[in-house]
Amino acid sequence: MTERHGAVGLIAGLSISQVISWGVLYYALPATSTSIARDTGWSVPTITSAFSVGLVLSALAGIPVGRLLDRTNARLVLTSGTLLGALGLVAVALAPSMPMFVAAWALTGVGQSASLYQAAFTVVNKTLPAARRRLGITVVTLMAGLASTVFAPLAVALTAQLDWRRAFLVLAGVLVVTVAPIHLVLLPARWPTTARVTTASTDPRQAREIARSAPFRRLQAGVTLVTLGLYAVTVNLVPILTDAGHGAALAATAFGLVGVGQVLGRVLFTFGPAARGPGQDIAVGLAAVASLLALAFLPGLAGVAITSAVVAGAARGAVTLVQASAVVDRWGAQHAGFLAGVFAAPVTIASAVAPAVGVWVVELASPRTAIVVLAVVCAVGAVLAATVRHERSATTTPVEAAVS
């Protein structure tokens, strides 16, 4: 019972911390970018580009952060990441020029790498028994899905009452007084014996051998391509649907339903018929491709637009869980921090550049052609991911599995 209660407390703590961390470190900037532009004279695209720099730095920093998680403990790394993120937001609030604003978001991005999903997933994967990992990750991501609902309007309200600089100082304070204590109190100071890296397995060559293996790279490339294709379309869904002749209200409704689809996709990924075994990767890829092709060839039908948005959202939600569980499902939890960081780096970069890629492809061709191209990207990714078997044999070591 004690172990069960400890797992419940861990999942509850991570759920709360992820809601706040995503809300403050991620959603606050998009919600306030127009106010920042109006106050500073910087353009919204330039402000968003600074934010993207932070996301790319977050992806790259995730690799050494993962290695640090493997070698130390969750409490130290996630608490430090939270405090570094808060310091980055203070620098954002005080930035006197665009170069300093970019540097501040770069610092914030390093904090994101040690406090957002990737770090939280590693904690769940290394702490909970195998039977509970997927459920734990699902609960954390479902709760974190509330971040934009709560913090986007909160950031806007704070900006209206104070101004954007004071608003970011307040949000930095929220991180320090809420999330940092949660990490200090509820996260483990030591990994369980089964997840701890033993003396015989500290050789980093084992983890590097897995990361360089063909199965690992195929799976990584597959998830990256599916993420790129899905995000490029769904983030640009409003202009795509209005170009197809739909009104702004329906386009906005469809865009909002992407979020509903994400929740549905995460639930189906965990509890649906394909939740165990290789069928899950194929199912996610098929859902992504089908939804995009429907948008491409039947764009003028309102029912198709709505359904496609929900299905594309479901695929997006499931891809998040694929990213969270794919490495541990196939190669175990021993080097989960480092391998998850390596695996997630191109996936995170793909999600960061996907909005611009979507706009660029639409500009070069028609929206229909762009969607077809991105559907093909998803299809190639799904095929690559499906070629890597889902679970390691019970008698296979991580290194043996890497080269199989």
C-alpha positions as a Markdown table, in Angstrom:
| # | Residue | x | y | z |
|---|---|---|---|---|
| 1 | Met | 0.0 | 0.0 | 0.0 |
| 2 | Thr | 2.9 | 2.3 | 0.8 |
| 3 | Glu | 4.3 | 1.9 | -2.7 |
| 4 | Arg | 0.9 | 2.6 | -4.2 |
| 5 | His | 0.4 | 5.7 | -2.2 |
| 6 | Gly | 3.9 | 6.9 | -3.1 |
| 7 | Ala | 3.1 | 6.4 | -6.8 |
| 8 | Val | -0.2 | 8.3 | -6.4 |
| 9 | Gly | 1.6 | 11.2 | -4.7 |
| 10 | Leu | 4.4 | 11.2 | -7.3 |
| 11 | Ile | 1.9 | 11.3 | -10.2 |
| 12 | Ala | -0.3 | 14.0 | -8.5 |
| 13 | Gly | 2.8 | 16.1 | -7.8 |
| 14 | Leu | 4.1 | 15.8 | -11.4 |
| 15 | Ser | 0.6 | 16.5 | -12.7 |
| 16 | Ile | 0.4 | 19.8 | -10.8 |
| 17 | Ser | 3.9 | 20.8 | -11.5 |
| 18 | Gln | 3.5 | 20.2 | -15.3 |
| 19 | Val | 0.3 | 22.2 | -15.4 |
| 20 | Ile | 2.1 | 25.2 | -13.9 |
| 21 | Ser | 5.4 | 24.7 | -15.6 |
| 22 | Trp | 3.8 | 24.4 | -19.1 |
| 23 | Gly | 1.5 | 27.3 | -18.4 |
| 24 | Val | 4.3 | 29.6 | -17.2 |
| 25 | Leu | 7.3 | 28.5 | -19.3 |
| 26 | Tyr | 5.4 | 27.8 | -22.6 |
| 27 | Tyr | 1.9 | 29.2 | -23.0 |
| 28 | Ala | 2.4 | 32.6 | -21.4 |
| 29 | Leu | 4.5 | 33.9 | -24.2 |
| 30 | Pro | 2.2 | 33.1 | -27.1 |
| 31 | Ala | -0.7 | 34.6 | -25.1 |
| 32 | Thr | 1.1 | 37.9 | -24.5 |
| 33 | Ser | 3.2 | 38.3 | -27.7 |
| 34 | Thr | 0.9 | 41.0 | -29.1 |
| 35 | Ser | 1.1 | 43.0 | -25.9 |
| 36 | Ile | 4.9 | 42.7 | -25.9 |
| 37 | Ala | 5.0 | 43.8 | -29.5 |
| 38 | Arg | 2.8 | 46.8 | -28.8 |
| 39 | Asp | 4.9 | 47.9 | -25.9 |
| 40 | Thr | 8.4 | 47.3 | -27.3 |
| 41 | Gly | 7.9 | 47.9 | -31.1 |
| 42 | Trp | 9.3 | 44.4 | -31.8 |
| 43 | Ser | 7.4 | 42.4 | -34.3 |
| 44 | Val | 5.3 | 39.4 | -33.2 |
| 45 | Pro | 7.3 | 37.1 | -35.6 |
| 46 | Thr | 10.5 | 38.3 | -34.1 |
| 47 | Ile | 9.2 | 37.7 | -30.6 |
| 48 | Thr | 8.0 | 34.2 | -31.6 |
| 49 | Ser | 11.4 | 33.5 | -33.1 |
| 50 | Ala | 13.1 | 34.3 | -29.8 |
| 51 | Phe | 10.7 | 31.8 | -28.1 |
| 52 | Ser | 11.6 | 29.2 | -30.8 |
| 53 | Val | 15.3 | 29.7 | -30.0 |
| 54 | Gly | 14.5 | 28.7 | -26.4 |
| 55 | Leu | 12.6 | 25.6 | -27.6 |
| 56 | Val | 15.5 | 24.5 | -29.8 |
| 57 | Leu | 17.9 | 25.0 | -26.9 |
| 58 | Ser | 15.5 | 23.0 | -24.7 |
| 59 | Ala | 15.7 | 20.1 | -27.1 |
| 60 | Leu | 19.5 | 20.2 | -27.3 |
| 61 | Ala | 19.9 | 20.6 | -23.6 |
| 62 | Gly | 17.7 | 17.6 | -23.0 |
| 63 | Ile | 20.5 | 15.2 | -23.8 |
| 64 | Pro | 23.0 | 16.2 | -21.1 |
| 65 | Val | 20.0 | 16.8 | -18.7 |
| 66 | Gly | 18.9 | 13.2 | -19.4 |
| 67 | Arg | 22.4 | 11.9 | -18.6 |
| 68 | Leu | 22.4 | 13.9 | -15.4 |
| 69 | Leu | 19.1 | 12.4 | -14.4 |
| 70 | Asp | 20.5 | 8.9 | -14.9 |
| 71 | Arg | 23.5 | 9.7 | -12.7 |
| 72 | Thr | 21.9 | 11.8 | -10.0 |
| 73 | Asn | 18.2 | 12.0 | -9.0 |
| 74 | Ala | 14.9 | 13.6 | -9.9 |
| 75 | Arg | 14.7 | 16.0 | -7.0 |
| 76 | Leu | 18.0 | 17.8 | -7.8 |
| 77 | Val | 17.5 | 18.0 | -11.5 |
| 78 | Leu | 13.8 | 19.1 | -11.7 |
| 79 | Thr | 14.1 | 21.5 | -8.8 |
| 80 | Ser | 17.2 | 23.1 | -10.5 |
| 81 | Gly | 15.4 | 23.2 | -13.8 |
| 82 | Thr | 12.4 | 25.0 | -12.3 |
| 83 | Leu | 14.6 | 27.6 | -10.6 |
| 84 | Leu | 16.6 | 28.1 | -13.8 |
| 85 | Gly | 13.4 | 28.5 | -15.8 |
| 86 | Ala | 12.2 | 31.1 | -13.3 |
| 87 | Leu | 15.5 | 33.0 | -13.5 |
| 88 | Gly | 15.1 | 32.9 | -17.3 |
| 89 | Leu | 11.7 | 34.5 | -17.0 |
| 90 | Val | 13.1 | 37.2 | -14.8 |
| 91 | Ala | 15.7 | 37.9 | -17.6 |
| 92 | Val | 12.8 | 38.0 | -20.1 |
| 93 | Ala | 11.0 | 40.6 | -18.1 |
| 94 | Leu | 14.1 | 42.8 | -17.7 |
| 95 | Ala | 15.4 | 42.4 | -21.3 |
| 96 | Pro | 16.1 | 45.9 | -22.6 |
| 97 | Ser | 16.7 | 44.8 | -26.2 |
| 98 | Met | 15.8 | 42.0 | -28.7 |
| 99 | Pro | 19.3 | 40.3 | -28.4 |
| 100 | Met | 18.9 | 40.2 | -24.6 |
| 101 | Phe | 15.3 | 39.0 | -25.1 |
| 102 | Val | 16.6 | 36.1 | -27.2 |
| 103 | Ala | 19.3 | 35.3 | -24.7 |
| 104 | Ala | 16.7 | 35.3 | -21.9 |
| 105 | Trp | 14.6 | 32.8 | -23.8 |
| 106 | Ala | 17.7 | 30.6 | -24.4 |
| 107 | Leu | 18.2 | 30.5 | -20.7 |
| 108 | Thr | 14.6 | 29.7 | -20.1 |
| 109 | Gly | 14.9 | 26.9 | -22.7 |
| 110 | Val | 17.6 | 25.2 | -20.7 |
| 111 | Gly | 15.3 | 25.4 | -17.7 |
| 112 | Gln | 12.5 | 23.9 | -19.7 |
| 113 | Ser | 14.7 | 20.9 | -20.6 |
| 114 | Ala | 15.0 | 20.0 | -16.9 |
| 115 | Ser | 11.4 | 20.7 | -15.9 |
| 116 | Leu | 8.9 | 19.9 | -18.7 |
| 117 | Tyr | 7.7 | 16.7 | -20.2 |
| 118 | Gln | 10.9 | 15.0 | -21.0 |
| 119 | Ala | 12.2 | 15.2 | -17.5 |
| 120 | Ala | 8.8 | 14.3 | -16.0 |
| 121 | Phe | 8.6 | 11.2 | -18.3 |
| 122 | Thr | 12.0 | 10.0 | -17.2 |
| 123 | Val | 10.9 | 10.3 | -13.6 |
| 124 | Val | 7.8 | 8.2 | -14.2 |
| 125 | Asn | 9.7 | 5.6 | -16.3 |
| 126 | Lys | 12.5 | 5.2 | -13.8 |
| 127 | Thr | 10.3 | 5.2 | -10.7 |
| 128 | Leu | 7.1 | 3.4 | -11.4 |
| 129 | Pro | 6.7 | -0.4 | -12.1 |
| 130 | Ala | 6.2 | -1.3 | -15.7 |
| 131 | Ala | 2.5 | -1.9 | -15.3 |
| 132 | Arg | 1.9 | 1.6 | -14.1 |
| 133 | Arg | 4.2 | 3.7 | -16.3 |
| 134 | Arg | 1.9 | 4.2 | -19.2 |
| 135 | Leu | -1.0 | 5.1 | -16.9 |
| 136 | Gly | 1.2 | 7.5 | -15.0 |
| 137 | Ile | 2.4 | 9.3 | -18.2 |
| 138 | Thr | -1.2 | 9.5 | -19.5 |
| 139 | Val | -2.4 | 11.1 | -16.3 |
| 140 | Val | 0.4 | 13.6 | -16.3 |
| 141 | Thr | -0.1 | 14.6 | -19.9 |
| 142 | Leu | -3.9 | 14.8 | -19.5 |
| 143 | Met | -3.6 | 17.1 | -16.6 |
| 144 | Ala | -0.8 | 19.2 | -18.3 |
| 145 | Gly | -3.3 | 19.7 | -21.1 |
| 146 | Leu | -5.1 | 22.1 | -18.8 |
| 147 | Ala | -2.1 | 24.4 | -18.8 |
| 148 | Ser | -3.2 | 26.6 | -21.8 |
| 149 | Thr | -6.7 | 26.7 | -20.5 |
| 150 | Val | -5.6 | 28.1 | -17.1 |
| 151 | Phe | -2.5 | 30.1 | -17.9 |
| 152 | Ala | -3.1 | 31.7 | -21.3 |
| 153 | Pro | -6.0 | 33.8 | -19.9 |
| 154 | Leu | -4.1 | 34.3 | -16.6 |
| 155 | Ala | -1.1 | 35.7 | -18.4 |
| 156 | Val | -3.4 | 38.0 | -20.5 |
| 157 | Ala | -5.1 | 39.2 | -17.3 |
| 158 | Leu | -1.9 | 39.9 | -15.5 |
| 159 | Thr | -0.5 | 41.8 | -18.5 |
| 160 | Ala | -3.7 | 43.9 | -18.6 |
| 161 | Gln | -3.5 | 44.7 | -14.9 |
| 162 | Leu | 0.3 | 45.2 | -14.5 |
| 163 | Asp | 2.1 | 45.2 | -18.0 |
| 164 | Trp | 3.9 | 42.3 | -19.6 |
| 165 | Arg | 7.2 | 42.8 | -17.7 |
| 166 | Arg | 5.6 | 42.7 | -14.3 |
| 167 | Ala | 3.4 | 39.8 | -15.4 |
| 168 | Phe | 6.4 | 37.7 | -16.3 |
| 169 | Leu | 8.0 | 38.5 | -12.9 |
| 170 | Val | 4.8 | 37.4 | -11.2 |
| 171 | Leu | 4.8 | 34.1 | -13.2 |
| 172 | Ala | 8.5 | 33.5 | -12.3 |
| 173 | Gly | 7.5 | 33.9 | -8.7 |
| 174 | Val | 4.7 | 31.4 | -9.2 |
| 175 | Leu | 7.2 | 28.8 | -10.4 |
| 176 | Val | 9.4 | 29.4 | -7.4 |
| 177 | Val | 6.7 | 29.2 | -4.7 |
| 178 | Thr | 4.7 | 26.4 | -6.1 |
| 179 | Val | 6.6 | 24.0 | -8.5 |
| 180 | Ala | 10.0 | 24.1 | -6.7 |
| 181 | Pro | 8.5 | 22.9 | -3.4 |
| 182 | Ile | 6.6 | 20.2 | -5.1 |
| 183 | His | 9.7 | 18.9 | -6.7 |
| 184 | Leu | 11.7 | 19.2 | -3.4 |
| 185 | Val | 9.0 | 17.3 | -1.4 |
| 186 | Leu | 7.5 | 14.7 | -3.7 |
| 187 | Leu | 10.3 | 13.7 | -6.1 |
| 188 | Pro | 12.7 | 10.9 | -5.1 |
| 189 | Ala | 16.2 | 11.8 | -3.9 |
| 190 | Arg | 17.3 | 8.3 | -4.9 |
| 191 | Trp | 16.2 | 6.1 | -7.8 |
| 192 | Pro | 14.7 | 2.7 | -7.0 |
| 193 | Thr | 17.2 | -0.1 | -7.0 |
| 194 | Thr | 15.8 | -1.5 | -10.3 |
| 195 | Ala | 16.3 | 1.8 | -12.0 |
| 196 | Arg | 19.6 | 2.7 | -10.5 |
| 197 | Val | 22.6 | 2.6 | -12.8 |
| 198 | Thr | 24.9 | -0.1 | -11.3 |
| 199 | Thr | 28.7 | -0.1 | -11.4 |
| 200 | Ala | 28.7 | -2.7 | -14.2 |
| 201 | Ser | 26.5 | -0.6 | -16.4 |
| 202 | Thr | 27.9 | 2.9 | -15.9 |
| 203 | Asp | 29.9 | 2.6 | -19.1 |
| 204 | Pro | 28.3 | 5.3 | -21.4 |
| 205 | Arg | 29.3 | 3.3 | -24.4 |
| 206 | Gln | 26.2 | 1.0 | -23.8 |
| 207 | Ala | 23.8 | 4.0 | -24.0 |
| 208 | Arg | 25.7 | 5.4 | -27.0 |
| 209 | Glu | 25.5 | 2.1 | -28.8 |
| 210 | Ile | 21.8 | 2.0 | -28.5 |
| 211 | Ala | 21.4 | 5.6 | -29.6 |
| 212 | Arg | 23.5 | 4.9 | -32.7 |
| 213 | Ser | 21.8 | 1.7 | -33.6 |
| 214 | Ala | 19.6 | 1.5 | -36.7 |
| 215 | Pro | 16.4 | 0.6 | -34.9 |
| 216 | Phe | 16.7 | 3.5 | -32.5 |
| 217 | Arg | 17.4 | 5.9 | -35.4 |
| 218 | Arg | 14.5 | 4.5 | -37.5 |
| 219 | Leu | 12.1 | 5.0 | -34.6 |
| 220 | Gln | 13.4 | 8.5 | -33.8 |
| 221 | Ala | 13.1 | 9.5 | -37.5 |
| 222 | Gly | 9.6 | 8.0 | -37.7 |
| 223 | Val | 8.3 | 9.9 | -34.7 |
| 224 | Thr | 10.0 | 13.1 | -35.8 |
| 225 | Leu | 8.4 | 12.9 | -39.3 |
| 226 | Val | 4.9 | 12.2 | -37.9 |
| 227 | Thr | 5.3 | 15.1 | -35.4 |
| 228 | Leu | 6.4 | 17.5 | -38.2 |
| 229 | Gly | 3.6 | 16.6 | -40.5 |
| 230 | Leu | 0.8 | 16.7 | -37.9 |
| 231 | Tyr | 2.0 | 19.9 | -36.2 |
| 232 | Ala | 2.6 | 21.7 | -39.5 |
| 233 | Val | -1.1 | 21.1 | -40.5 |
| 234 | Thr | -2.9 | 21.4 | -37.1 |
| 235 | Val | -1.1 | 24.7 | -36.0 |
| 236 | Asn | -2.1 | 26.2 | -39.4 |
| 237 | Leu | -5.6 | 24.7 | -39.4 |
| 238 | Val | -7.5 | 28.1 | -39.2 |
| 239 | Pro | -6.0 | 29.6 | -42.4 |
| 240 | Ile | -6.2 | 26.2 | -44.2 |
| 241 | Leu | -9.9 | 25.9 | -43.5 |
| 242 | Thr | -10.7 | 29.5 | -44.2 |
| 243 | Asp | -8.9 | 29.1 | -47.6 |
| 244 | Ala | -11.2 | 26.1 | -48.3 |
| 245 | Gly | -14.2 | 28.4 | -47.9 |
| 246 | His | -15.2 | 27.8 | -44.3 |
| 247 | Gly | -16.1 | 30.7 | -42.0 |
| 248 | Ala | -13.8 | 31.9 | -39.2 |
| 249 | Ala | -16.2 | 30.5 | -36.6 |
| 250 | Leu | -16.1 | 27.0 | -37.9 |
| 251 | Ala | -12.3 | 27.2 | -38.5 |
| 252 | Ala | -11.8 | 28.3 | -34.9 |
| 253 | Thr | -14.1 | 25.6 | -33.6 |
| 254 | Ala | -12.2 | 22.9 | -35.5 |
| 255 | Phe | -8.9 | 24.3 | -34.2 |
| 256 | Gly | -10.2 | 24.2 | -30.7 |
| 257 | Leu | -11.4 | 20.6 | -31.2 |
| 258 | Val | -7.8 | 19.5 | -31.9 |
| 259 | Gly | -7.3 | 19.8 | -28.1 |
| 260 | Val | -10.3 | 17.6 | -27.5 |
| 261 | Gly | -8.8 | 15.1 | -29.9 |
| 262 | Gln | -5.5 | 15.1 | -28.0 |
| 263 | Val | -7.2 | 14.0 | -24.8 |
| 264 | Leu | -9.1 | 11.3 | -26.7 |
| 265 | Gly | -5.9 | 10.1 | -28.4 |
| 266 | Arg | -4.1 | 9.8 | -25.1 |
| 267 | Val | -6.9 | 7.8 | -23.5 |
| 268 | Leu | -7.2 | 5.5 | -26.5 |
| 269 | Phe | -3.4 | 5.0 | -26.6 |
| 270 | Thr | -3.5 | 3.9 | -23.0 |
| 271 | Phe | -6.7 | 1.9 | -22.8 |
| 272 | Gly | -7.7 | 1.2 | -26.4 |
| 273 | Pro | -7.4 | -2.1 | -28.3 |
| 274 | Ala | -4.0 | -1.2 | -29.7 |
| 275 | Ala | -2.6 | -0.2 | -26.3 |
| 276 | Arg | -0.4 | -3.2 | -26.1 |
| 277 | Gly | 1.8 | -4.4 | -29.0 |
| 278 | Pro | 3.1 | -3.1 | -32.3 |
| 279 | Gly | -0.4 | -2.1 | -33.5 |
| 280 | Gln | -0.2 | 1.2 | -31.6 |
| 281 | Asp | 2.4 | 2.8 | -33.9 |
| 282 | Ile | 0.6 | 1.7 | -37.0 |
| 283 | Ala | -2.8 | 3.0 | -35.6 |
| 284 | Val | -1.3 | 6.4 | -34.7 |
| 285 | Gly | 0.3 | 6.7 | -38.2 |
| 286 | Leu | -2.9 | 5.7 | -40.0 |
| 287 | Ala | -5.0 | 8.1 | -38.0 |
| 288 | Ala | -2.6 | 10.9 | -38.9 |
| 289 | Val | -2.5 | 10.2 | -42.6 |
| 290 | Ala | -6.3 | 9.6 | -42.9 |
| 291 | Ser | -7.1 | 12.8 | -41.2 |
| 292 | Leu | -4.8 | 14.9 | -43.4 |
| 293 | Leu | -5.9 | 13.2 | -46.6 |
| 294 | Ala | -9.5 | 13.9 | -45.7 |
| 295 | Leu | -8.7 | 17.6 | -45.2 |
| 296 | Ala | -6.9 | 17.6 | -48.5 |
| 297 | Phe | -9.5 | 16.1 | -50.7 |
| 298 | Leu | -12.8 | 17.0 | -48.9 |
| 299 | Pro | -11.9 | 20.4 | -47.4 |
| 300 | Gly | -15.2 | 22.0 | -48.1 |
| 301 | Leu | -17.4 | 19.7 | -46.0 |
| 302 | Ala | -17.9 | 21.0 | -42.5 |
| 303 | Gly | -18.4 | 17.5 | -41.0 |
| 304 | Val | -15.1 | 16.3 | -42.6 |
| 305 | Ala | -13.2 | 19.4 | -41.3 |
| 306 | Ile | -14.5 | 18.8 | -37.8 |
| 307 | Thr | -13.9 | 15.1 | -37.8 |
| 308 | Ser | -10.4 | 15.5 | -39.3 |
| 309 | Ala | -9.5 | 18.0 | -36.7 |
| 310 | Val | -10.5 | 15.7 | -33.9 |
| 311 | Val | -8.7 | 12.7 | -35.5 |
| 312 | Ala | -5.5 | 14.7 | -36.2 |
| 313 | Gly | -5.7 | 16.0 | -32.6 |
| 314 | Ala | -6.0 | 12.4 | -31.3 |
| 315 | Ala | -2.9 | 11.4 | -33.4 |
| 316 | Arg | -1.0 | 14.4 | -31.9 |
| 317 | Gly | -2.0 | 13.3 | -28.4 |
| 318 | Ala | -0.9 | 9.7 | -29.0 |
| 319 | Val | 2.4 | 10.8 | -30.5 |
| 320 | Thr | 3.2 | 12.5 | -27.2 |
| 321 | Leu | 2.8 | 9.2 | -25.4 |
| 322 | Val | 4.7 | 7.3 | -28.1 |
| 323 | Gln | 7.6 | 9.7 | -27.5 |
| 324 | Ala | 7.3 | 9.2 | -23.8 |
| 325 | Ser | 7.2 | 5.4 | -23.8 |
| 326 | Ala | 8.9 | 4.3 | -27.0 |
| 327 | Val | 12.5 | 4.1 | -25.6 |
| 328 | Val | 11.6 | 2.4 | -22.3 |
| 329 | Asp | 9.3 | -0.1 | -24.1 |
| 330 | Arg | 12.1 | -1.2 | -26.4 |
| 331 | Trp | 15.3 | -0.7 | -24.5 |
| 332 | Gly | 14.4 | -0.6 | -20.8 |
| 333 | Ala | 14.8 | 2.1 | -18.1 |
| 334 | Gln | 18.5 | 1.7 | -17.3 |
| 335 | His | 19.6 | 4.6 | -19.5 |
| 336 | Ala | 16.2 | 6.2 | -19.8 |
| 337 | Gly | 17.3 | 9.8 | -19.1 |
| 338 | Phe | 20.0 | 9.9 | -21.7 |
| 339 | Leu | 18.2 | 7.9 | -24.4 |
| 340 | Ala | 15.0 | 9.9 | -23.9 |
| 341 | Gly | 16.9 | 13.1 | -24.3 |
| 342 | Val | 18.6 | 12.0 | -27.5 |
| 343 | Phe | 15.3 | 10.6 | -28.8 |
| 344 | Ala | 13.3 | 13.7 | -28.1 |
| 345 | Ala | 15.8 | 16.3 | -29.4 |
| 346 | Pro | 14.8 | 16.1 | -33.1 |
| 347 | Val | 11.1 | 15.5 | -32.2 |
| 348 | Thr | 11.1 | 18.7 | -30.1 |
| 349 | Ile | 12.8 | 20.7 | -32.8 |
| 350 | Ala | 10.3 | 19.4 | -35.4 |
| 351 | Ser | 7.4 | 20.6 | -33.2 |
| 352 | Ala | 9.2 | 24.0 | -32.8 |
| 353 | Val | 9.7 | 24.6 | -36.6 |
| 354 | Ala | 6.5 | 22.9 | -37.8 |
| 355 | Pro | 4.3 | 26.1 | -37.8 |
| 356 | Ala | 6.9 | 27.8 | -40.1 |
| 357 | Val | 7.2 | 24.7 | -42.2 |
| 358 | Gly | 3.5 | 24.5 | -42.7 |
| 359 | Val | 3.3 | 28.2 | -43.8 |
| 360 | Trp | 6.2 | 27.8 | -46.1 |
| 361 | Val | 4.8 | 24.6 | -47.8 |
| 362 | Val | 1.4 | 26.3 | -48.2 |
| 363 | Glu | 3.1 | 29.4 | -49.8 |
| 364 | Leu | 5.0 | 27.2 | -52.3 |
| 365 | Ala | 1.9 | 25.2 | -53.3 |
| 366 | Ser | -1.8 | 25.1 | -52.8 |
| 367 | Pro | -3.2 | 24.2 | -49.4 |
| 368 | Arg | -4.3 | 20.8 | -50.8 |
| 369 | Thr | -0.9 | 20.0 | -52.2 |
| 370 | Ala | 0.7 | 21.1 | -48.9 |
| 371 | Ile | -1.5 | 18.8 | -46.9 |
| 372 | Val | -0.8 | 15.9 | -49.2 |
| 373 | Val | 2.9 | 16.4 | -48.9 |
| 374 | Leu | 2.7 | 16.6 | -45.1 |
| 375 | Ala | 0.5 | 13.5 | -45.1 |
| 376 | Val | 3.2 | 11.6 | -47.1 |
| 377 | Val | 5.7 | 12.8 | -44.5 |
| 378 | Cys | 3.5 | 11.3 | -41.8 |
| 379 | Ala | 3.1 | 8.1 | -43.7 |
| 380 | Val | 6.9 | 7.7 | -44.1 |
| 381 | Gly | 7.3 | 8.3 | -40.4 |
| 382 | Ala | 4.6 | 5.8 | -39.5 |
| 383 | Val | 6.3 | 3.1 | -41.7 |
| 384 | Leu | 9.7 | 3.8 | -40.1 |
| 385 | Ala | 8.3 | 3.6 | -36.6 |
| 386 | Ala | 6.4 | 0.4 | -37.3 |
| 387 | Thr | 9.5 | -1.4 | -38.4 |
| 388 | Val | 11.0 | -1.3 | -34.9 |
| 389 | Arg | 9.5 | -4.0 | -32.7 |
| 390 | His | 7.4 | -2.8 | -29.7 |
| 391 | Glu | 8.8 | -4.6 | -26.7 |
| 392 | Arg | 12.2 | -6.2 | -25.8 |
| 393 | Ser | 12.2 | -9.9 | -25.1 |
| 394 | Ala | 12.5 | -10.6 | -21.4 |
| 395 | Thr | 15.8 | -12.3 | -22.1 |
| 396 | Thr | 17.3 | -9.5 | -24.3 |
| 397 | Thr | 19.7 | -7.0 | -22.8 |
| 398 | Pro | 19.3 | -3.3 | -23.8 |
| 399 | Val | 22.5 | -3.5 | -26.0 |
| 400 | Glu | 21.3 | -6.7 | -27.7 |
| 401 | Ala | 17.9 | -5.2 | -28.4 |
| 402 | Ala | 19.6 | -2.1 | -29.9 |
| 403 | Val | 21.3 | -4.0 | -32.6 |
| 404 | Ser | 18.5 | -6.5 | -33.3 |
